[in-house]
Amino acid sequence: MGKRAYNFNAGPAALPLEVLERAQAEFVEFQGTGMSIMEMSHRGAVYESVHNEAQERLLKLLGNPTGYKTLFLQGGASTQFATIPMNLLTAGKTAGYVMTGSWASKAAKEAKLIGDIYTAASTEGDKFTRMPSQNEIEVRDNAAYVHITSNETIEGTQFAEYPDTGNVPLIADLSSDIFCRPLDIEKFGMIYAGAQKNLGPSGVTVVIAKEELLAQEAKNIPTVFRYNTHLSNNSLYNTPPSFSIYMVNQTLRWIEEQGGLEGVQEKNNAKAKLLYDAIDGSGGFYSGVAQNDSRSIMNVTFRLGSEELEKAFAKESEQQGFVGLKGHRSVGGLRASIYNAVPHENVAALVDFMGDFQKRNG
């Protein structure tokens, strides 16, 4: 095998090498069946056991909470932006959206097409460089739910602690930071995530929610968009993205081997500290975008003194084998996405490159 790239892509993103190698080893011949997992009927016992195991692993990593169910859906988190209000934003209700950046804005934009929503909090006045505190978030009595974006990949901000919304269900988009640290699922009515950052490859969207939310009758919307359709059919109502779910199962097994969510958090904090220390210790050559108490441990965003320098940094880093360090086209700057599967040594190599680049351009 050739040298692996220093992969800092924002998603699809780095997968654990062990997971890729295990998948490779059983790609053509799965468990003595004479078939690949990709060739099997999703109605067969072999596939179904993988499907169920992945659901069990998800809940086990969360401490097997009572009353929560897992769905495997398609269409990415972007489809959930519409599916959530279609199912839950019923007549006479409103929904609160906490506006923290690009992804929160997209979620609110979809919900607005479906029902009445209000801005529960916004950090736009701070250019989305921070997450709001508990006391900034307005929870209305007639809210069907309050929606937050746990981690804004583009701005590089993350909730250090999740708000308490009382009796109103808290719904969170965890696409870019699910399972990066321990999670008290009981604070949430629902969490959802596209898999392609911390859970596996693209193609499957994970929903973990209180069964009572998923079981709600939503007779006026198409069958395939109803949560209760997928709940009552164990996410096998139509053909699931079977290979993606198999890969999620393998990735969850790898997380267990890292010591579960506590083990993963320890590694993630160490990687983030290494990188933020390099930024903060550069005497202003590099500057972090997010406010300190809202800094993401998944997406580290930073700037240099000029756009010319940033372009040079991006270009030179590519020549040295670093992938994906350009900031999102909507904000510019630089961004290193350091999801669970990005090894510590890749971050150390980036920090060395940053020091060298500063020496030559400082």
C-alpha positions as CSV (number, residue, x, y, z in Angstrom):
1,M,0.0,0.0,0.0
2,G,1.2,3.5,-0.9
3,K,1.6,6.2,1.7
4,R,-1.8,7.4,3.1
5,A,-2.7,11.0,2.5
6,Y,-2.9,13.4,5.5
7,N,-6.7,13.6,5.1
8,F,-8.3,16.6,6.7
9,N,-11.4,16.5,4.4
10,A,-14.6,17.9,5.9
11,G,-16.8,15.0,4.7
12,P,-16.7,12.5,3.2
13,A,-13.8,12.3,5.5
14,A,-11.1,10.0,6.9
15,L,-12.2,6.5,7.9
16,P,-10.2,4.3,10.3
17,L,-7.6,2.3,8.4
18,E,-8.5,-0.8,10.4
19,V,-12.1,-0.4,9.2
20,L,-11.1,-0.1,5.6
21,E,-8.9,-3.1,5.8
22,R,-11.5,-5.3,7.5
23,A,-14.1,-4.3,4.8
24,Q,-11.5,-5.1,2.1
25,A,-10.8,-8.5,3.6
26,E,-14.5,-9.5,3.4
27,F,-15.6,-7.4,0.5
28,V,-15.9,-10.2,-2.1
29,E,-16.8,-13.1,0.2
30,F,-18.9,-12.2,3.2
31,Q,-19.0,-14.8,6.0
32,G,-19.0,-17.9,3.8
33,T,-22.1,-16.8,1.7
34,G,-20.3,-16.8,-1.7
35,M,-21.5,-13.1,-2.0
36,S,-20.5,-9.6,-1.1
37,I,-22.7,-7.9,1.5
38,M,-23.5,-5.5,-1.4
39,E,-25.1,-8.4,-3.4
40,M,-27.4,-9.7,-0.8
41,S,-31.1,-9.3,-0.3
42,H,-31.9,-6.8,2.5
43,R,-34.6,-9.3,3.5
44,G,-32.1,-12.1,4.1
45,A,-31.0,-13.1,7.6
46,V,-27.3,-12.4,7.0
47,Y,-27.8,-8.8,6.1
48,E,-30.5,-8.3,8.7
49,S,-28.2,-9.4,11.5
50,V,-25.6,-6.7,10.4
51,H,-28.4,-4.1,10.2
52,N,-29.6,-5.0,13.7
53,E,-26.1,-5.2,15.2
54,A,-25.4,-1.6,13.9
55,Q,-28.6,-0.3,15.6
56,E,-27.7,-2.1,18.9
57,R,-24.1,-0.8,18.8
58,L,-25.4,2.8,18.4
59,L,-27.6,2.5,21.4
60,K,-25.0,0.6,23.5
61,L,-22.5,3.4,23.0
62,L,-25.1,5.7,24.4
63,G,-25.7,3.5,27.5
64,N,-28.8,1.7,26.1
65,P,-31.3,4.5,27.0
66,T,-34.9,3.4,27.6
67,G,-37.5,4.5,25.0
68,Y,-35.1,5.5,22.2
69,K,-35.0,3.9,18.8
70,T,-32.6,4.1,15.8
71,L,-33.5,4.6,12.2
72,F,-31.3,4.3,9.1
73,L,-32.6,6.7,6.5
74,Q,-31.3,8.1,3.2
75,G,-31.0,11.6,1.7
76,G,-28.5,13.0,4.2
77,A,-29.1,15.4,7.1
78,S,-30.3,17.8,4.4
79,T,-33.4,15.7,3.9
80,Q,-34.0,15.6,7.7
81,F,-34.2,19.4,7.6
82,A,-37.5,18.9,5.8
83,T,-38.6,15.6,7.3
84,I,-38.4,16.8,10.9
85,P,-41.0,19.7,10.4
86,M,-43.1,17.5,8.1
87,N,-43.6,15.0,10.9
88,L,-43.4,17.1,14.0
89,L,-44.4,20.7,13.2
90,T,-48.1,20.2,13.5
91,A,-50.9,22.8,13.1
92,G,-51.0,25.4,15.9
93,K,-47.4,24.7,16.9
94,T,-44.2,26.6,16.2
95,A,-40.6,25.4,16.3
96,G,-37.5,27.3,17.6
97,Y,-34.4,27.3,15.5
98,V,-31.1,28.3,17.1
99,M,-29.2,30.2,14.4
100,T,-25.5,29.4,14.7
101,G,-24.2,29.4,11.1
102,S,-24.4,27.9,7.7
103,W,-26.0,24.5,8.6
104,A,-28.5,25.9,11.1
105,S,-29.6,28.4,8.5
106,K,-30.2,25.6,5.9
107,A,-32.3,23.7,8.5
108,A,-34.4,26.7,9.3
109,K,-34.9,27.6,5.6
110,E,-36.5,24.2,5.0
111,A,-38.7,24.3,8.1
112,K,-40.0,27.7,7.1
113,L,-41.5,26.1,3.9
114,I,-43.5,23.7,6.1
115,G,-44.8,25.6,9.1
116,D,-44.3,28.4,11.6
117,I,-40.9,28.8,13.1
118,Y,-39.1,31.4,15.2
119,T,-35.5,32.3,15.9
120,A,-34.8,30.9,19.4
121,A,-31.4,32.5,19.5
122,S,-28.8,33.8,17.0
123,T,-25.1,34.6,17.0
124,E,-25.2,36.3,13.7
125,G,-24.2,39.5,15.4
126,D,-20.9,37.9,16.3
127,K,-20.5,36.6,12.7
128,F,-21.4,33.1,14.0
129,T,-18.0,32.8,15.8
130,R,-19.7,31.4,18.9
131,M,-22.5,29.3,20.2
132,P,-25.3,30.9,22.3
133,S,-25.5,30.3,26.1
134,Q,-28.4,28.7,27.8
135,N,-29.9,32.0,28.9
136,E,-30.0,33.3,25.3
137,I,-32.2,30.5,24.0
138,E,-36.0,31.2,24.0
139,V,-38.1,28.2,24.5
140,R,-41.8,28.9,23.8
141,D,-44.7,27.0,25.4
142,N,-46.3,26.1,22.0
143,A,-43.0,24.9,20.5
144,A,-43.2,21.4,19.0
145,Y,-39.4,21.3,19.3
146,V,-36.2,23.4,19.5
147,H,-33.6,22.7,16.9
148,I,-29.8,23.2,17.3
149,T,-26.8,22.4,15.2
150,S,-24.3,20.8,17.5
151,N,-21.2,21.6,15.5
152,E,-20.9,24.1,12.6
153,T,-18.4,22.6,10.3
154,I,-18.0,25.8,8.2
155,E,-17.4,28.3,11.0
156,G,-15.7,25.8,13.3
157,T,-17.9,26.2,16.4
158,Q,-19.4,23.6,18.7
159,F,-21.7,23.5,21.7
160,A,-19.5,22.8,24.7
161,E,-22.7,22.0,26.7
162,Y,-26.1,21.4,25.3
163,P,-29.1,23.6,26.4
164,D,-31.9,22.4,28.5
165,T,-35.2,23.0,26.8
166,G,-37.4,21.7,29.6
167,N,-40.6,19.9,28.4
168,V,-40.0,20.9,24.7
169,P,-38.1,18.3,22.8
170,L,-34.5,19.3,21.8
171,I,-33.6,18.1,18.3
172,A,-30.0,18.3,17.2
173,D,-28.1,17.9,14.0
174,L,-25.0,16.0,15.1
175,S,-23.7,15.3,11.6
176,S,-20.2,16.6,12.2
177,D,-19.6,15.7,15.8
178,I,-21.7,12.6,16.7
179,F,-19.7,10.2,18.9
180,C,-16.7,12.5,19.2
181,R,-17.4,12.6,23.0
182,P,-19.8,11.1,25.5
183,L,-23.4,12.2,24.9
184,D,-26.3,12.4,27.4
185,I,-29.0,11.3,24.9
186,E,-31.7,11.9,27.5
187,K,-31.4,15.6,27.0
188,F,-32.7,15.1,23.4
189,G,-35.9,14.2,21.8
190,M,-34.0,13.4,18.6
191,I,-30.5,13.5,17.2
192,Y,-29.6,12.9,13.6
193,A,-26.4,12.7,11.5
194,G,-25.2,12.0,8.0
195,A,-22.7,9.2,8.5
196,Q,-19.9,10.6,6.3
197,K,-17.9,12.3,9.0
198,N,-17.6,10.2,12.2
199,L,-19.8,7.1,11.5
200,G,-18.8,5.8,8.1
201,P,-19.1,6.5,4.4
202,S,-21.8,8.7,2.8
203,G,-25.2,7.2,1.9
204,V,-26.9,6.6,5.3
205,T,-28.4,9.0,7.8
206,V,-28.7,7.9,11.4
207,V,-31.7,9.1,13.5
208,I,-31.8,8.3,17.2
209,A,-35.0,9.5,18.9
210,K,-37.6,9.0,21.5
211,E,-40.0,6.4,20.2
212,E,-43.0,8.6,21.0
213,L,-41.7,11.2,18.5
214,L,-41.1,8.7,15.8
215,A,-44.5,7.0,16.3
216,Q,-46.5,10.2,15.7
217,E,-49.1,9.8,13.0
218,A,-48.4,12.0,10.0
219,K,-51.1,11.0,7.5
220,N,-50.9,14.0,5.2
221,I,-47.3,13.4,4.0
222,P,-45.9,10.8,1.6
223,T,-45.4,7.4,3.2
224,V,-41.6,7.3,2.7
225,F,-41.2,10.6,4.6
226,R,-43.0,9.4,7.7
227,Y,-40.9,8.4,10.7
228,N,-43.5,5.8,11.8
229,T,-43.1,4.1,8.4
230,H,-39.5,3.4,9.1
231,L,-40.0,2.7,12.8
232,S,-42.6,0.0,12.2
233,N,-40.5,-1.6,9.4
234,N,-37.2,-1.6,11.3
235,S,-35.7,0.8,8.6
236,L,-36.4,-1.9,6.0
237,Y,-39.5,-0.3,4.4
238,N,-37.5,0.1,1.2
239,T,-34.0,-1.1,0.2
240,P,-31.6,0.4,2.8
241,P,-28.1,1.6,1.8
242,S,-26.8,-1.8,3.0
243,F,-23.1,-1.3,2.4
244,S,-23.0,2.0,4.2
245,I,-24.8,0.5,7.2
246,Y,-22.3,-2.4,7.2
247,M,-19.5,0.2,7.3
248,V,-21.2,2.1,10.1
249,N,-21.3,-1.1,12.1
250,Q,-17.6,-1.6,11.5
251,T,-16.9,2.0,12.5
252,L,-18.9,1.6,15.7
253,R,-16.9,-1.6,16.5
254,W,-13.7,0.5,16.0
255,I,-15.1,3.1,18.4
256,E,-15.7,0.4,21.0
257,E,-12.1,-0.7,20.6
258,Q,-10.9,2.8,21.2
259,G,-12.5,2.7,24.7
260,G,-15.9,3.9,23.6
261,L,-16.9,7.5,23.6
262,E,-14.6,8.4,26.6
263,G,-11.6,6.9,24.8
264,V,-12.4,8.7,21.6
265,Q,-12.9,12.0,23.5
266,E,-9.5,11.8,25.1
267,K,-7.8,11.3,21.7
268,N,-9.9,14.1,20.1
269,N,-9.1,16.6,22.9
270,A,-5.4,15.9,22.5
271,K,-5.5,16.4,18.7
272,A,-7.5,19.7,19.1
273,K,-5.2,21.0,21.8
274,L,-2.1,20.3,19.7
275,L,-3.6,22.3,16.8
276,Y,-5.1,25.2,18.8
277,D,-1.9,25.6,20.8
278,A,0.0,25.9,17.5
279,I,-2.4,28.6,16.3
280,D,-2.4,30.5,19.6
281,G,1.4,30.2,20.0
282,S,2.2,31.6,16.5
283,G,2.3,35.2,17.7
284,G,-0.6,36.2,15.5
285,F,0.7,34.6,12.3
286,Y,-2.2,32.2,12.5
287,S,-5.5,33.3,14.1
288,G,-8.4,31.1,15.2
289,V,-11.8,32.0,13.9
290,A,-14.1,30.7,16.6
291,Q,-14.3,32.3,20.1
292,N,-12.4,30.2,22.6
293,D,-15.3,28.7,24.5
294,S,-17.1,27.7,21.3
295,R,-14.1,26.2,19.5
296,S,-14.9,22.9,17.8
297,I,-12.8,19.8,18.5
298,M,-13.8,18.5,15.0
299,N,-13.3,21.4,12.6
300,V,-10.5,23.8,13.4
301,T,-10.9,27.0,11.4
302,F,-8.1,29.6,11.2
303,R,-6.8,32.6,9.1
304,L,-3.5,34.0,8.0
305,G,-2.7,37.7,7.5
306,S,-3.7,37.8,3.9
307,E,-5.6,35.8,1.3
308,E,-2.4,35.5,-0.7
309,L,-0.7,33.8,2.3
310,E,-3.7,31.5,2.7
311,K,-3.6,30.5,-1.0
312,A,0.1,29.8,-0.7
313,F,-0.5,27.7,2.5
314,A,-3.2,25.7,0.8
315,K,-1.1,25.1,-2.3
316,E,2.1,24.1,-0.4
317,S,0.2,21.9,2.0
318,E,-1.3,20.0,-0.9
319,Q,2.2,19.5,-2.4
320,Q,3.3,18.0,1.0
321,G,0.5,15.5,1.0
322,F,-2.1,17.3,3.1
323,V,-5.6,17.1,1.7
324,G,-8.7,19.3,2.4
325,L,-7.2,22.3,4.3
326,K,-9.0,25.0,2.3
327,G,-11.8,26.7,4.2
328,H,-15.4,26.3,2.8
329,R,-15.9,28.4,-0.3
330,S,-18.5,30.5,1.5
331,V,-16.1,31.8,4.2
332,G,-12.6,31.3,2.9
333,G,-9.7,30.9,5.3
334,L,-8.4,27.5,6.3
335,R,-9.9,24.5,8.0
336,A,-8.6,21.3,9.4
337,S,-11.3,18.7,10.0
338,I,-9.9,16.3,12.7
339,Y,-12.7,13.8,13.0
340,N,-12.4,10.6,15.1
341,A,-10.5,8.7,12.5
342,V,-7.8,11.3,11.8
343,P,-4.7,9.9,13.5
344,H,-2.8,12.0,16.1
345,E,0.4,11.8,13.9
346,N,-1.4,13.5,11.0
347,V,-2.2,16.5,13.3
348,A,1.4,16.5,14.5
349,A,2.6,16.5,10.9
350,L,0.3,19.5,10.1
351,V,1.6,21.4,13.2
352,D,5.2,20.8,11.9
353,F,4.2,22.1,8.5
354,M,2.6,25.2,10.0
355,G,5.7,26.0,12.0
356,D,7.9,25.5,8.9
357,F,5.5,27.7,6.7
358,Q,5.6,30.4,9.3
359,K,9.4,30.4,9.4
360,R,9.5,30.9,5.7
361,N,6.8,33.5,5.5
362,G,6.7,35.2,8.9
